[in-house]
């Protein structure tokens, strides 16, 4: 796997992320917003809706963790 042309030869990135920085921030912000909504629903005694939203958020978090844990590294030794 070769490096893109945008990297000079003396600057090798330590990771190769398939998403842009903006997409990473948007996903993290979404997860925090969903967990905040879960806390709000629990505060107002809407436990069924809170549990449903929590499990949706948990599934998204596991997807996000799997995405980062399986991304390819481009370290050339």
URSULVEN-V749785 format. One record per residue. SS is DSSP state (H for helix, E for strand, L for the rest). PHI is phi in whole degrees, -180 to 180 (* if undefined). BURIAL is b if it has 9 or more other ideal C-beta (glycine too) atoms within 8 Angstrom, else e. Layout:
ss=SS phi=PHI burial=BURIAL
ss=SS phi=PHI burial=BURIAL
This chain:
ss=L phi=* burial=e
ss=L phi=-96 burial=e
ss=L phi=-82 burial=e
ss=L phi=-64 burial=e
ss=L phi=-68 burial=e
ss=L phi=-73 burial=e
ss=L phi=-97 burial=b
ss=L phi=-67 burial=e
ss=L phi=-61 burial=e
ss=L phi=-89 burial=e
ss=L phi=-123 burial=e
ss=L phi=-101 burial=b
ss=L phi=-68 burial=e
ss=L phi=-83 burial=e
ss=L phi=-145 burial=e
ss=L phi=-120 burial=e
ss=L phi=-94 burial=e
ss=L phi=-82 burial=e
ss=L phi=-117 burial=e
ss=L phi=-80 burial=e
ss=H phi=-62 burial=e
ss=H phi=-65 burial=e
ss=H phi=-68 burial=e
ss=H phi=-63 burial=b
ss=H phi=-65 burial=e
ss=H phi=-65 burial=e
ss=H phi=-67 burial=b
ss=H phi=-65 burial=e
ss=H phi=-63 burial=e
ss=H phi=-62 burial=b
ss=H phi=-62 burial=b
ss=H phi=-66 burial=e
ss=H phi=-65 burial=e
ss=H phi=-66 burial=b
ss=H phi=-68 burial=b
ss=H phi=-66 burial=e
ss=H phi=-64 burial=b
ss=H phi=-61 burial=b
ss=H phi=-63 burial=e
ss=H phi=-65 burial=e
ss=H phi=-64 burial=b
ss=H phi=-65 burial=b
ss=H phi=-62 burial=e
ss=L phi=-92 burial=e
ss=L phi=63 burial=e
ss=L phi=-101 burial=e
ss=H phi=-69 burial=e
ss=H phi=-65 burial=e
ss=H phi=-66 burial=e
ss=H phi=-65 burial=b
ss=H phi=-65 burial=e
ss=H phi=-62 burial=e
ss=H phi=-65 burial=b
ss=H phi=-63 burial=b
ss=H phi=-70 burial=e
ss=H phi=-65 burial=b
ss=H phi=-64 burial=b
ss=H phi=-63 burial=e
ss=H phi=-65 burial=e
ss=H phi=-64 burial=b
ss=H phi=-66 burial=b
ss=H phi=-65 burial=e
ss=H phi=-60 burial=e
ss=H phi=-65 burial=b
ss=H phi=-64 burial=e
ss=H phi=-63 burial=e
ss=H phi=-60 burial=b
ss=H phi=-75 burial=e
ss=H phi=-73 burial=e
ss=L phi=-106 burial=e
ss=L phi=-71 burial=b
ss=L phi=-78 burial=e
ss=L phi=-93 burial=e
ss=L phi=-113 burial=b
ss=L phi=-78 burial=e
ss=L phi=-108 burial=e
ss=L phi=-99 burial=e
